[in-house]
Amino acid sequence: MSSAHTFTATLHLFEDNLWFYHFLVPNPIAEQLLSGPNGRRVLCTLQGSQTYHCSLMPDGLGGWFVNVNQQIREKLMLHDGSP
């Protein structure tokens, strides 16, 4: 059985060349998702309209984030700092 988690996050730009735009996932939600049958693989829906397959990625500081690609950012007109 799948369950949905809703939260508001801000889009951020990493300051390196490995990853680019991402949003942080609150740890309590990340922990619930990680303990589920799909592990790090999740479906994200941004602004209630754009759903895509993605993966929870560790931030190296004990938190988790999800990448947002250029196509999605352009379609939703998102930029660094967008809610």
Secondary structure, DSSP 8 states (H G I E B T S, - for coil): -----------EE-SSSS--EEEEE-HHHHHHHHTSTTTTEEEEEETTTEEEEEE-EE-SSS-EEEE--HHHHHHHT--TT--
